[in-house]
Amino acid sequence: MGTSRLGGLLDQRDEDWRDTLFYWHGKVSWVGGERKQMSWRGTWLSSVAQIQPTAAEFGSSFNHFELNFELPEGSGREVLQGRWELGVFCGVGGELRGHYLMEPPDGAGYRRAYRDDKHELRFDRGLEHHPHLGPFVLCAARGVNEFGRFVALGHARRARGTGSLDDAVELTLARRYVRDDDSRWHWHLDQLLASVPPNPLHATRAAPWEHALPCRLPCDVIAEANHHAQFLATFQPPKPPPKNEYEAMMQRKRPRS
């Protein structure tokens, strides 16, 4: 996967912008075709809170997106036969392609379409159950665009009040932009899924952004501190030239009369 251009345009800003989570929420529907494509369409919102925005807030957002991904042969056949269940997505992985609308970072002009240079998605291998949400499957993603590198965690679940195959599944991902040296960038997406604790304290696995998507990993912070301490321990400031060499140098610089 490539690196972000210019190290990420937002790297030139204050580090606090990485405190922001970008929540992407929408319905997944069957597009079909030879590639057995699924379409994920919805809206996204940014928030410094680790609490998912409400349905009303997503509904009032003008930040629309449409991303597509392909199902493997077996899963696509199940959808075609009418077996439209969450289990179709278990273990599925692939690339997301599409666009999203956003105002330019400098605030100049109207919303325009942006595309990620690379965006990978991976669903967990098994279903889980939440007492209120019902069955769900964890998912993870990572990608890169002109703003920097990002990782994401979320879930897919059955949409409520849907009786047809279209828009029967809701997919929610919380995106976190990370530094170029973030360890998670080098993880396989299965590792990112495995980073969600099995029994998070005072939280639920259905909302992994609340406890498994920090700005930085403790191991990265410690590694950076150790590297800085090692640099200070080995740093040798340049020594001034000996007195006689210094005087000879100054003598050469004096104008001759």
trRosetta pair geometry for C-beta under 8 A, 3 or more apart (Angstrom, degrees):
i j d omega theta_ij theta_ji phi_ij phi_ji
1 118 5.2 -176 -144 111 97 162
1 120 7.6 -90 -87 -15 133 124
1 142 7.6 -21 -126 116 175 111
1 143 7.9 -139 -158 -134 135 36
1 144 6.2 139 163 -2 108 126
2 117 6.1 -70 58 133 126 137
2 118 6.3 148 28 -11 89 133
2 144 5.9 -144 77 80 78 150
3 7 7.7 -24 161 -97 111 45
3 144 7.0 -147 -168 -158 15 156
3 149 7.8 -55 -147 -58 52 114
3 180 6.7 33 -148 -138 101 123
4 7 6.1 46 85 -176 101 15
4 8 4.2 28 121 -64 150 73
4 11 7.9 138 98 -24 135 122
4 144 5.2 -140 -74 -165 78 106
4 145 7.1 11 -123 70 97 29
4 146 7.1 122 -164 -143 89 18
4 147 7.3 -68 -154 84 133 29
4 148 4.7 -4 -114 -126 170 34
4 149 5.5 -122 -37 -39 119 74
4 180 6.8 -127 27 -88 107 106
5 8 7.6 114 65 -69 50 27
5 9 7.5 13 87 -45 90 83
5 146 5.5 -22 45 -127 118 68
6 9 6.0 56 78 -79 129 57
6 11 7.4 -168 124 41 82 116
6 12 7.8 -25 145 -35 119 113
7 11 4.7 -60 121 36 101 161
7 148 7.6 2 145 -108 49 86
7 180 6.2 -80 -148 -33 79 141
8 11 4.2 102 76 -26 98 102
8 146 7.8 122 -135 151 46 36
8 147 5.8 23 -158 151 85 37
8 148 2.9 32 -125 -86 132 87
8 149 6.9 -87 -72 0 125 65
8 177 7.4 128 -153 -176 144 123
8 180 7.1 -159 -12 -53 117 100
9 12 6.6 -48 177 17 46 109
9 105 6.5 173 118 20 132 166
9 146 5.7 23 -14 147 118 84
9 147 5.4 -58 43 -112 97 50
9 148 7.4 -118 33 -38 57 81
10 13 5.2 -41 -167 23 65 117
10 17 5.6 -116 178 97 122 151
10 105 7.1 -144 -79 -135 91 148
10 147 5.0 31 -9 -167 113 85
10 148 5.6 -73 47 -21 103 123
10 177 6.9 25 71 145 143 162
11 148 6.4 130 -44 -89 91 119
11 179 8.0 93 -112 -125 106 70
11 180 7.9 -7 -89 -20 142 106
13 17 5.3 43 101 -14 130 139
14 17 6.3 122 77 -19 72 88
15 18 6.2 -40 177 18 64 111
16 19 5.3 -24 -174 2 65 119
17 20 5.9 -33 -178 9 55 116
17 177 7.5 -13 120 66 93 134
18 176 7.2 60 -172 -176 81 83
18 177 5.5 -116 -118 83 81 89
18 178 6.9 91 -148 -102 127 34
18 179 7.5 -21 -96 -45 161 75
18 215 5.1 101 124 -146 107 105
19 48 5.3 18 129 -135 104 99
19 215 6.0 -32 -91 -80 54 131
20 46 5.1 6 180 -174 121 109
20 47 7.0 142 -153 73 75 20
20 48 5.6 -58 -98 -82 60 67
20 177 7.8 18 70 24 89 105
21 46 7.1 160 83 -152 42 59
21 47 5.8 -26 63 69 89 74
21 48 7.3 129 13 -120 80 20
21 49 7.6 -86 36 74 118 40
21 50 6.6 100 -13 -104 152 57
21 174 5.0 -10 -177 -173 119 107
21 175 7.0 140 -168 65 63 48
21 176 6.0 -33 -112 -82 74 79
21 209 6.1 93 -149 -175 149 132
21 213 7.2 81 -111 114 119 133
22 44 5.8 22 173 174 92 121
22 45 7.4 177 -154 89 56 32
22 46 5.1 -26 -101 -97 72 77
22 150 7.9 -32 39 -148 125 149
22 174 7.1 142 71 -163 44 53
22 175 4.1 -27 66 60 102 104
22 176 7.7 -179 22 -69 81 32
22 177 7.8 57 -2 -26 119 90
23 44 6.2 170 87 -153 49 69
23 45 5.2 -10 57 60 100 81
23 46 7.6 174 16 -90 74 25
23 47 6.5 4 -6 20 115 110
23 52 5.9 136 -134 -137 147 71
23 53 5.7 174 70 11 153 101
23 58 7.8 -94 114 -89 115 104
23 172 6.9 -12 -169 -167 92 95
23 173 7.6 162 -152 87 47 44
23 174 5.3 -20 -98 -104 69 75
23 175 7.7 -161 -70 17 22 76
23 209 7.8 -120 -95 20 91 177
24 42 6.7 118 176 80 69 119
24 43 8.0 -160 -143 107 55 29
24 44 4.4 -23 -97 -98 69 105
24 65 6.6 -34 -143 44 111 150
24 152 7.7 -7 25 -151 118 147
24 154 7.7 -84 63 -59 86 162
24 171 8.0 -13 115 115 93 89
24 172 7.0 161 86 -153 56 46
24 173 4.8 -6 57 60 105 90
24 174 7.7 -173 20 -82 72 27
24 175 6.4 51 -12 -19 110 110
25 42 5.1 -127 102 154 47 150
25 43 6.7 -14 63 64 81 64
25 44 7.2 142 16 -96 66 52
25 52 7.6 98 -69 -167 136 113
25 53 7.6 -136 1 63 144 99
25 58 5.0 -63 72 -121 129 149
25 170 7.1 5 -170 -177 84 103
25 171 7.5 -178 -141 92 44 50
25 172 4.6 4 -105 -109 85 87
25 173 8.0 -170 -70 28 51 54
26 40 5.6 113 84 172 116 74
26 41 5.0 -145 170 98 140 34
26 42 1.7 -141 -75 -29 104 118
26 43 6.8 130 -73 10 102 46
26 65 7.1 -138 -24 69 151 92
26 170 7.2 -173 105 -146 21 70
26 171 6.5 -16 66 58 65 84
27 40 7.5 -177 90 -145 33 52
27 41 6.2 -18 59 62 78 80
27 42 6.4 136 8 -67 57 101
27 159 6.2 7 -116 -68 99 150
27 167 3.9 0 174 -139 145 86
27 168 7.9 100 -164 22 103 24
27 169 6.9 123 -160 76 63 49
27 170 5.9 -45 -98 -97 57 63
27 171 7.7 117 -137 16 12 80
28 38 5.5 7 -174 173 101 119
28 39 7.1 158 -153 81 52 45
28 40 5.1 -19 -98 -96 78 76
28 156 6.9 -1 -5 -140 144 121
28 167 7.5 136 61 -124 36 38
28 168 7.7 -55 75 60 81 60
28 169 4.3 -27 51 80 112 105
28 170 7.3 -176 3 -95 87 13
28 171 5.2 71 -43 -16 113 116
29 38 7.0 157 77 -161 32 71
29 39 5.3 -21 62 62 84 96
29 41 7.3 -19 16 18 109 108
29 165 7.9 100 -147 127 75 73
29 166 4.8 21 -136 -152 115 70
29 167 5.1 -17 -76 -56 107 56
29 168 7.8 110 -103 11 65 68
30 38 6.3 -44 -105 -110 45 71
30 39 7.8 0 89 19 2 85
30 79 5.5 167 -107 168 135 134
30 84 7.7 -93 -38 -113 129 119
30 165 6.2 -20 10 143 128 114
30 166 6.9 -102 31 -96 84 62
31 37 4.1 -29 64 91 124 99
31 38 6.4 176 8 -110 93 15
31 39 4.9 95 -51 -27 114 105
31 68 6.7 -16 -1 -130 155 116
32 36 6.9 -26 -144 -120 34 42
32 37 6.8 -31 46 47 19 75
32 80 7.8 98 -119 -91 98 93
33 36 7.0 -137 72 -48 64 25
33 37 5.7 8 47 13 114 104
35 70 5.1 -84 164 -112 95 117
36 70 5.8 82 77 -161 80 80
36 71 4.6 -89 133 57 115 93
36 72 7.8 -47 87 79 145 9
36 73 7.4 164 -4 -103 159 37
36 75 7.6 129 153 87 139 83
36 76 3.2 -43 -147 -114 146 143
36 79 7.6 132 -162 49 102 130
37 68 5.1 -2 -172 -173 120 116
37 69 7.1 150 -150 80 72 25
37 70 5.6 -49 -96 -96 62 64
37 71 7.6 180 -102 5 14 81
38 68 6.7 157 80 -153 47 64
38 69 5.6 -18 59 65 97 75
38 70 7.4 163 14 -105 79 15
38 71 6.0 83 -26 -39 109 101
39 66 6.4 -13 -170 -166 103 93
39 67 7.6 150 -157 81 55 39
39 68 5.3 -28 -101 -98 65 82
40 65 7.8 -8 111 111 86 101
40 66 7.3 156 82 -154 52 44
40 67 4.9 -17 62 66 102 89
40 68 7.3 -178 18 -84 75 30
40 69 7.2 22 -9 7 113 101
40 96 7.4 -39 36 -136 130 117
40 98 7.9 -152 60 12 84 160
40 171 5.5 -49 -134 53 123 138
41 64 7.6 0 -170 -173 84 94
41 65 7.0 -171 -140 93 48 58
41 66 4.7 0 -103 -107 89 81
41 67 7.9 178 -74 26 48 57
42 58 6.9 -23 177 179 106 122
42 64 7.5 -167 114 -145 25 62
42 65 6.4 -9 65 55 60 89
42 171 7.9 -158 -6 66 142 81
43 58 5.1 152 68 -172 112 76
43 59 7.5 163 26 -85 144 18
43 61 4.0 142 163 80 139 119
43 62 7.6 83 -135 35 124 5
43 63 5.4 103 -165 75 84 71
43 64 5.5 -47 -96 -95 76 49
43 65 7.0 141 -111 12 26 83
44 61 6.9 -152 64 146 29 154
44 63 4.9 -80 60 117 75 123
44 65 5.9 39 -16 -12 109 128
44 100 6.6 9 12 -160 132 136
44 175 8.0 -1 -152 16 134 123
45 53 4.9 22 65 -14 148 158
45 57 6.1 5 -63 141 168 108
45 58 6.5 -115 -16 -95 122 63
45 61 5.3 -120 -71 -90 96 145
45 63 6.7 156 -75 45 49 134
47 51 7.6 -79 128 61 146 66
47 53 6.3 167 -32 -57 145 99
50 209 5.8 -168 -159 130 85 87
50 210 4.8 120 146 -118 114 56
50 213 7.8 163 -133 65 110 102
51 210 7.3 48 -83 -97 52 104
52 172 6.6 12 -132 -180 138 146
52 174 7.4 -110 -93 -71 85 116
52 207 6.5 -120 -22 -128 115 113
52 209 7.5 111 -65 56 85 132
53 57 4.0 -106 175 86 115 137
53 58 5.8 139 102 -49 117 80
54 57 4.7 100 54 4 76 100
54 58 7.2 -140 97 0 43 84
55 58 5.8 -54 -149 39 34 110
55 59 6.1 36 152 -23 66 109
56 59 5.5 -56 -146 37 31 115
56 60 6.4 20 159 -13 65 108
57 60 6.1 -61 -145 40 29 102
57 61 6.8 44 152 -40 61 101
58 61 5.7 -47 -156 10 35 119
61 64 7.7 157 113 -59 90 55
62 101 7.0 -79 139 106 74 134
62 111 6.6 -150 128 -33 111 159
63 100 6.9 22 173 174 84 100
63 101 5.6 -162 -146 82 47 85
63 102 6.0 36 -133 -89 103 66
63 111 7.4 -156 -102 -131 60 139
64 100 7.1 -165 103 -149 43 62
64 101 5.1 38 51 19 72 121
65 98 6.8 96 174 119 84 124
65 99 6.9 -154 -143 105 68 46
65 100 3.6 -13 -104 -107 103 92
65 101 6.9 -143 -70 13 60 69
66 98 4.9 -136 105 -170 62 135
66 99 6.5 14 55 54 81 71
66 100 7.8 173 22 -82 47 58
67 96 4.5 11 174 -177 127 108
67 97 6.6 145 -156 70 73 27
67 98 3.7 -149 -104 33 48 137
67 99 8.0 -179 -77 25 67 28
67 100 7.7 -11 -51 -55 99 96
67 119 7.3 -78 -145 105 137 149
68 96 7.1 146 67 -154 35 59
68 97 5.5 -31 60 65 88 82
68 98 5.5 128 4 -57 74 111
69 94 4.8 135 -169 86 104 118
69 95 6.7 177 -121 82 88 37
69 96 5.2 -43 -67 -94 105 63
69 97 7.5 140 -79 16 56 73
69 121 5.9 -62 -97 46 158 137
70 94 5.3 -143 52 -172 80 165
70 95 8.0 22 16 49 96 72
71 75 4.2 -120 -179 94 113 113
71 76 4.3 148 93 -63 117 83
71 79 6.8 97 60 -1 174 135
71 88 7.2 -22 -138 162 134 105
71 92 6.4 -42 -129 -134 67 139
72 75 5.2 81 56 18 77 103
72 76 6.8 -148 91 -8 33 94
72 92 6.5 -150 -2 -119 99 89
73 76 6.0 -64 -147 38 24 110
73 77 6.4 24 158 -22 63 107
74 77 5.8 -56 -153 31 30 111
74 78 6.8 30 152 -20 64 102
75 78 5.7 -52 -154 31 37 112
75 79 6.7 35 151 -17 67 102
75 88 4.7 111 -155 -172 99 82
75 89 7.3 92 -149 -78 144 32
75 92 6.1 -1 -30 -84 169 124
76 79 5.8 -53 -152 34 36 110
76 80 6.4 36 152 -19 66 106
77 80 5.6 -55 -149 37 34 114
77 81 6.4 25 154 -13 66 110
78 81 5.8 -64 -149 43 31 106
78 83 4.3 -69 -179 71 90 115
78 84 8.0 157 131 -72 88 38
78 85 7.9 -68 151 33 128 87
78 88 5.4 -160 87 -108 132 104
79 82 7.8 73 -180 -51 31 11
79 83 7.0 -91 -78 66 28 65
79 84 5.9 64 -129 -94 72 77
79 88 6.1 76 -59 -143 92 154
79 165 7.5 114 -166 -165 85 128
82 165 7.1 -106 -133 -78 61 130
83 88 7.1 149 114 -70 88 112
84 88 7.0 -38 -144 -17 38 147
84 165 4.7 178 -55 -129 163 88
84 168 5.5 72 143 61 128 159
84 169 8.0 -139 168 -32 96 106
85 88 5.9 134 68 -18 60 92
86 89 6.1 -54 -174 30 56 107
86 90 7.4 72 136 -41 74 91
86 127 5.8 98 104 -105 123 117
86 135 5.6 -168 33 121 153 118
86 136 7.2 -128 -151 -128 156 23
86 137 5.5 168 169 -15 113 115
86 156 6.4 163 -138 110 100 103
86 157 7.0 -14 -97 -129 137 35
86 158 6.4 -91 -50 -51 111 84
86 169 6.8 138 -95 -114 75 120
87 90 5.3 -28 -156 -2 53 120
87 127 6.3 -57 -82 -43 77 123
88 92 7.6 13 135 -35 61 138
89 92 5.0 -87 -161 24 53 127
89 123 4.5 -170 151 -116 95 175
89 137 5.7 168 89 70 114 155
89 139 7.8 -46 153 -79 129 120
89 156 5.8 -3 77 69 168 156
89 169 7.6 137 -31 -162 138 163
90 123 6.0 -122 -116 123 24 119
90 124 6.8 -39 -138 96 72 58
90 125 5.6 63 176 -168 95 32
90 126 6.0 53 -143 -84 129 22
90 127 6.6 -73 -78 -44 126 74
90 137 5.9 -130 -85 -129 74 146
91 123 6.4 -32 17 84 16 93
91 124 7.6 -29 -61 130 47 27
91 125 4.6 47 -72 -115 90 71
92 122 7.7 -179 96 -147 48 44
92 123 4.9 31 52 29 79 120
93 120 7.2 15 -177 179 98 94
93 121 6.5 -175 -146 96 58 57
93 122 4.1 1 -108 -108 106 77
93 123 6.9 -148 -68 21 63 66
93 189 6.6 152 -128 67 129 145
94 120 7.5 -158 116 -147 21 67
94 121 6.2 -12 63 58 59 91
95 118 7.5 -75 -138 -158 110 67
95 119 6.5 103 -165 76 70 64
95 120 5.9 -45 -101 -99 61 60
95 121 7.4 137 -123 16 13 84
96 116 7.4 41 90 51 99 136
96 119 4.2 -60 62 109 100 116
96 120 7.3 -174 8 -96 85 10
96 121 5.2 77 -39 -23 107 119
96 141 7.1 1 -2 -139 135 133
96 143 7.7 -65 54 -75 110 139
97 119 7.4 168 -71 53 40 111
98 115 7.3 -171 100 -122 31 89
99 113 4.3 0 178 -168 136 110
99 114 6.6 143 -159 68 79 35
99 115 5.3 -52 -102 -78 74 83
100 113 7.1 135 67 -149 26 63
100 114 5.7 -31 66 61 79 88
100 115 7.8 144 19 -88 72 39
101 111 4.5 42 175 163 103 125
101 112 7.0 174 -142 87 71 12
101 113 6.0 -42 -90 -91 64 56
101 114 7.6 141 -110 14 16 82
102 111 6.1 159 79 -143 10 88
102 112 7.3 -40 63 58 59 56
102 114 5.5 -16 30 2 115 127
103 107 6.4 21 148 -119 124 44
103 109 7.4 161 -157 85 74 69
103 110 7.3 -93 -114 177 77 25
103 111 5.3 -60 -70 -87 57 67
104 107 6.7 -95 81 -3 83 12
104 108 5.5 -38 72 58 136 68
104 109 5.3 54 2 54 127 107
104 112 6.9 28 -56 24 85 113
105 147 7.3 152 -69 -103 135 109
109 112 7.0 1 127 -26 124 116
114 145 6.9 64 162 -175 115 144
114 146 7.6 -115 -154 29 115 113
115 145 7.3 -179 107 -124 42 116
116 119 4.2 73 92 -45 150 114
116 143 4.7 -5 -176 165 141 140
116 144 6.9 119 -172 72 91 35
116 145 4.5 -87 -125 -69 61 110
117 143 7.4 152 59 176 66 91
117 144 5.2 -40 60 95 112 85
117 145 5.4 165 0 -102 84 49
117 146 7.6 118 -33 -42 110 61
118 143 5.2 -173 98 -146 63 75
118 144 5.2 24 47 39 99 89
119 141 6.5 7 -176 -178 81 118
119 142 7.8 -171 -143 96 47 34
119 143 3.6 -3 -100 -97 64 140
120 141 6.1 171 88 -151 54 67
120 142 5.7 -3 54 56 99 74
120 143 6.5 171 15 -73 63 78
120 189 6.3 -134 123 -55 117 136
121 139 6.4 0 -172 178 92 118
121 140 7.6 159 -154 87 49 43
121 141 4.7 -17 -100 -98 65 102
121 189 7.8 108 172 -143 16 160
122 139 6.5 166 87 -157 46 71
122 140 5.2 -14 62 62 97 86
122 141 7.1 170 18 -80 69 52
122 189 3.6 132 13 123 145 141
122 190 6.7 -100 153 -59 154 58
122 192 7.8 120 57 58 126 112
122 193 6.7 -103 106 -39 115 125
123 137 5.4 27 -171 136 107 126
123 138 7.4 140 -161 88 57 49
123 139 4.8 -34 -102 -100 61 94
123 156 6.9 -32 -119 14 117 129
124 128 7.9 12 87 -16 148 107
124 137 5.4 -160 52 -177 95 83
124 138 4.1 53 -20 62 133 91
124 139 6.7 -117 -11 -74 77 45
124 140 8.0 83 -56 -6 79 93
124 193 5.2 160 -90 -162 91 141
126 137 7.4 -173 103 -123 28 93
127 135 5.1 -6 -177 -166 123 111
127 136 7.2 139 -158 70 75 26
127 137 5.5 -62 -105 -76 60 89
128 135 7.1 146 79 -152 36 60
128 136 5.8 -31 68 67 86 76
128 137 7.0 138 17 -97 80 40
128 138 7.0 38 9 -25 129 92
128 205 6.2 -49 136 91 167 132
128 206 7.4 -152 97 -71 123 83
129 134 6.8 -55 -146 179 75 34
129 135 5.5 -36 -98 -93 71 59
129 136 7.5 140 -104 19 23 74
130 133 3.9 27 75 44 131 100
130 134 6.4 -9 60 32 79 20
130 135 7.8 171 20 -84 73 11
130 136 5.9 16 -3 5 113 121
130 157 7.9 -47 30 -105 123 141
130 204 6.3 63 -124 -179 115 139
130 205 8.0 -147 -79 63 102 80
130 206 4.6 6 -73 -46 144 148
133 136 5.6 7 122 -42 128 126
133 155 7.9 46 153 113 158 146
133 157 5.4 -73 168 -132 109 164
133 206 5.5 153 28 -156 154 158
134 157 6.4 123 72 -166 92 116
134 158 6.2 -43 93 41 138 110
135 157 6.7 159 93 -136 55 83
135 158 6.8 55 63 -6 91 107
136 155 4.5 18 171 175 125 128
136 156 6.5 159 -159 77 75 42
136 157 4.2 -37 -101 -82 91 99
136 206 5.4 82 57 -120 159 101
137 155 6.5 152 75 -156 38 77
137 156 5.2 -12 57 55 91 94
137 157 7.8 170 18 -73 63 56
138 153 7.4 -22 -168 -167 98 89
138 154 7.6 151 -156 91 57 33
138 155 5.5 -47 -103 -98 43 81
138 193 5.7 127 117 -144 125 99
138 196 6.3 -137 -143 28 154 162
138 205 6.7 -65 -73 159 122 102
138 208 6.6 70 -137 -33 112 138
139 153 7.5 155 87 -157 52 46
139 154 5.5 -22 64 72 93 78
139 155 6.3 150 14 -106 86 26
139 156 6.0 58 -21 -17 129 96
139 171 7.1 -13 34 -151 154 102
139 173 6.8 -70 93 -89 111 100
139 193 7.7 -47 -145 -97 16 110
140 151 7.4 -18 -172 -176 95 90
140 152 6.7 152 -162 86 49 63
140 153 5.5 -14 -106 -103 76 67
140 154 7.9 157 -85 26 35 64
140 189 4.8 168 92 -167 116 92
140 192 4.1 146 -168 101 152 119
140 193 4.8 -125 -16 -61 132 79
141 151 7.2 156 89 -164 54 47
141 152 4.1 -7 60 58 97 112
141 153 7.9 -164 24 -67 71 30
141 154 7.8 -4 5 20 106 105
141 173 5.9 7 19 -149 130 147
141 175 7.6 -46 81 -99 115 88
141 189 7.2 12 -96 -126 24 125
142 149 7.5 4 -176 -179 95 91
142 150 6.6 -179 -149 96 56 55
142 151 4.7 -17 -101 -108 91 67
142 152 6.9 -173 -74 17 42 76
142 184 7.4 -171 -100 140 131 93
142 185 6.8 150 -165 -128 139 53
142 189 6.6 -148 4 -89 106 93
142 192 7.1 179 -43 -47 113 161
143 149 7.5 -180 97 -151 38 57
143 150 5.7 -7 60 59 76 93
143 152 7.9 4 11 -2 97 114
144 148 7.2 -94 -142 139 72 29
144 149 4.9 -25 -100 -102 88 69
144 150 7.3 169 -86 17 40 71
145 148 7.3 1 62 44 67 35
145 150 7.7 -4 16 4 95 114
147 177 6.6 -75 125 -113 106 143
148 177 4.9 73 84 -163 127 116
148 178 7.5 -177 144 57 118 40
148 180 7.6 -116 -156 -61 91 79
149 177 6.9 122 80 -155 44 68
149 178 5.6 -52 96 63 97 83
149 179 7.8 -3 54 109 112 14
149 180 6.1 118 7 -100 131 57
149 182 7.1 -163 95 38 128 118
149 185 5.4 13 157 -110 150 125
150 175 5.0 17 170 -176 138 100
150 176 6.2 158 -156 81 84 39
150 177 4.7 -50 -91 -95 92 55
150 178 6.4 136 -116 8 35 81
151 175 7.6 162 86 -150 30 59
151 176 5.7 -18 64 62 76 93
151 178 5.9 21 4 -12 99 132
151 182 7.6 -127 -13 119 124 141
151 184 4.9 -37 -53 132 161 131
151 185 7.1 -124 -54 -79 109 57
151 192 6.3 -156 -166 -129 123 140
151 213 7.3 -163 100 -136 102 95
152 173 4.5 37 162 175 130 111
152 174 6.1 171 -152 80 81 41
152 175 4.3 -32 -90 -96 111 62
152 176 6.8 163 -87 15 53 69
152 213 7.8 16 -140 -124 31 137
153 173 7.1 161 85 -148 17 72
153 174 6.1 -17 63 54 68 92
153 192 6.9 -151 -81 157 97 105
153 193 7.9 150 -124 -99 98 52
153 196 6.7 147 -155 -72 141 115
153 208 4.0 -87 143 94 133 126
153 209 5.7 175 74 -65 101 70
153 212 6.0 -3 30 92 177 109
153 213 5.3 -146 24 -66 121 121
154 171 6.9 81 119 176 132 70
154 172 4.6 -154 -167 103 124 62
154 173 3.7 -118 -6 -98 146 47
154 174 5.8 146 -73 3 95 68
154 208 6.9 -125 -72 41 21 105
154 209 7.1 13 -83 -34 67 109
155 171 7.7 -155 105 -142 36 53
155 172 6.1 4 55 56 67 93
155 206 5.4 -36 -19 -155 166 65
155 207 7.8 -70 0 -72 125 37
155 208 7.4 133 -41 -1 95 100
156 169 5.6 14 -179 176 107 114
156 170 6.9 169 -151 86 59 46
156 171 4.6 -18 -100 -99 90 78
156 172 7.7 169 -84 20 43 63
157 169 7.1 163 84 -153 25 72
157 170 5.7 -16 63 59 76 93
157 206 7.8 26 -56 -148 133 115
158 162 7.4 -152 174 49 82 114
158 168 6.6 -35 -145 161 75 80
158 169 6.3 -57 -107 -104 39 62
158 170 7.6 32 122 15 13 86
159 162 4.4 50 90 -9 105 137
159 167 6.1 -35 33 148 164 77
159 168 5.8 -158 32 -173 104 28
159 169 6.1 -147 -18 -94 93 7
159 170 4.7 114 -82 -33 87 97
162 167 5.9 -141 -131 105 139 84
162 168 4.9 -180 122 -116 137 59
164 167 7.5 45 77 49 97 82
164 168 6.8 -136 92 -66 50 101
165 168 5.7 -64 -160 -22 30 132
174 208 7.7 -163 37 78 118 77
174 209 3.5 24 51 -87 158 147
174 213 6.1 161 99 63 118 172
176 209 7.8 164 -42 -135 110 97
176 213 5.1 172 -24 173 142 107
176 215 7.1 -149 -170 -107 125 44
178 182 3.8 -34 157 -7 126 164
178 184 6.3 -164 -80 58 177 114
178 185 6.3 -157 89 -53 131 102
178 215 7.7 156 -111 -174 74 50
178 216 7.6 130 -142 -93 94 61
179 182 4.9 130 60 -40 73 93
179 216 7.3 17 9 -99 117 103
179 220 8.0 156 55 167 124 146
180 185 7.2 -13 -162 -14 38 172
181 185 8.0 -162 165 28 7 134
181 220 7.1 142 118 -153 91 117
181 224 7.9 111 107 -80 140 108
182 185 5.0 102 77 -15 87 103
182 216 6.9 -129 -114 -124 99 71
182 217 7.2 118 -158 5 84 101
182 220 6.2 -21 -129 -104 55 162
183 186 6.1 -67 -167 39 48 103
183 187 6.9 59 140 -39 74 100
183 217 5.7 -52 37 37 117 147
183 219 6.5 2 -12 87 155 115
183 220 5.5 -146 -12 -69 102 107
184 187 5.2 -40 -152 11 47 122
184 192 6.2 76 -159 -99 101 101
184 195 7.8 -39 -112 -27 108 166
184 217 6.8 146 -35 -34 100 126
187 191 3.9 -124 -170 81 111 130
187 192 5.3 131 107 -50 134 82
187 195 7.9 -6 -166 -34 169 127
188 191 4.9 102 58 -1 72 101
188 192 7.6 -138 100 -3 43 84
189 192 5.2 -45 -150 33 45 115
189 193 6.5 49 150 -19 68 99
190 193 5.6 -50 -151 36 35 113
190 194 6.3 35 150 -20 65 106
191 194 5.5 -54 -145 39 34 112
191 195 6.6 46 151 -34 63 97
192 195 5.7 -43 -155 16 34 118
193 196 6.4 -42 -175 10 44 109
195 212 5.6 138 120 -167 92 113
196 200 7.6 -61 -180 -48 73 119
196 205 5.8 91 155 -141 124 91
196 208 4.6 -59 -112 -123 121 124
196 211 7.9 92 -144 84 70 94
196 212 4.6 -49 -104 -72 64 173
197 200 4.7 121 70 -75 114 74
197 205 7.7 -135 78 -91 58 92
197 211 6.8 -62 24 123 113 126
197 212 6.7 -165 -1 -79 77 113
198 205 7.5 -17 -152 -75 28 132
200 203 4.0 -45 116 70 123 107
200 204 6.9 -102 57 -27 116 6
200 205 6.5 152 4 -67 112 63
200 210 7.6 119 142 89 155 102
200 211 4.5 125 -153 80 139 163
200 212 7.4 -100 -89 -41 135 99
201 211 7.7 157 48 -130 67 148
203 207 6.6 -116 -175 74 97 102
203 210 4.9 -175 -140 101 129 128
203 211 4.6 165 64 -28 170 136
204 207 5.4 67 69 22 91 91
204 210 7.7 55 44 42 64 140
205 208 6.3 13 -165 -72 52 86
207 210 4.6 40 124 -7 107 118
207 211 7.9 84 103 7 81 89
208 211 6.9 -89 -159 55 45 76
208 212 4.5 -43 -177 47 90 123
208 213 6.5 93 129 -28 82 104
209 212 7.3 -69 -84 57 18 74
209 213 4.6 -30 -132 28 58 139
214 217 6.6 130 69 -82 116 43
216 220 5.2 -118 -178 76 98 124
216 221 5.5 103 125 -54 128 96
217 220 4.6 92 63 2 87 103
217 221 7.2 -156 93 -6 47 84
218 221 5.6 -56 -149 36 37 112
218 222 6.2 35 155 -18 70 106
219 222 5.8 -53 -145 39 32 111
219 223 6.2 35 155 -21 65 107
220 223 5.6 -52 -144 37 31 112
220 224 6.4 31 156 -19 64 105
221 224 5.9 -56 -151 36 29 110
221 225 6.4 27 152 -18 64 107
222 225 5.7 -56 -148 37 32 111
222 226 6.2 31 155 -18 66 107
223 226 5.8 -54 -146 37 30 110
223 227 6.3 32 154 -20 64 106
224 227 5.7 -53 -148 35 31 112
224 228 6.4 31 154 -19 64 106
225 228 5.7 -55 -149 36 31 111
225 229 6.3 30 154 -18 65 106
226 229 5.7 -54 -145 38 32 110
226 230 6.2 33 155 -20 65 106
227 230 5.7 -54 -147 36 30 112
227 231 6.4 34 152 -22 63 104
228 231 5.7 -52 -151 33 32 114
228 232 6.5 29 153 -16 64 104
229 232 5.8 -54 -149 37 33 109
229 233 6.3 33 153 -21 65 108
230 233 5.7 -55 -146 36 32 112
230 234 6.3 8 162 -1 66 112
231 234 6.4 -73 -146 47 25 94
231 235 5.9 41 156 -47 66 106
232 235 5.7 -40 -137 10 29 119
240 246 7.2 7 161 -72 100 133
241 245 4.4 -104 162 92 116 120
241 246 4.9 151 86 -63 106 83
241 249 7.0 68 83 -8 160 142
242 245 4.7 83 62 13 85 106
242 246 6.8 -151 94 -10 39 89
243 246 5.6 -55 -146 36 31 113
243 247 6.3 28 158 -18 66 105
244 247 5.8 -51 -146 36 32 109
244 248 6.4 33 154 -19 63 105
245 248 5.6 -54 -147 37 33 111
245 249 6.3 36 153 -22 65 105
246 249 5.7 -55 -151 34 30 112
246 250 6.4 25 154 -14 65 106
247 250 5.8 -55 -146 40 33 108
247 251 6.2 40 152 -26 65 105
248 251 5.5 -51 -148 31 32 116
248 252 6.7 33 154 -20 63 101
249 252 5.9 -55 -156 31 32 109
249 253 6.7 24 150 -15 64 107
250 253 5.6 -58 -149 38 37 110
250 254 6.8 49 151 -36 67 95
251 254 5.9 -42 -154 13 35 113
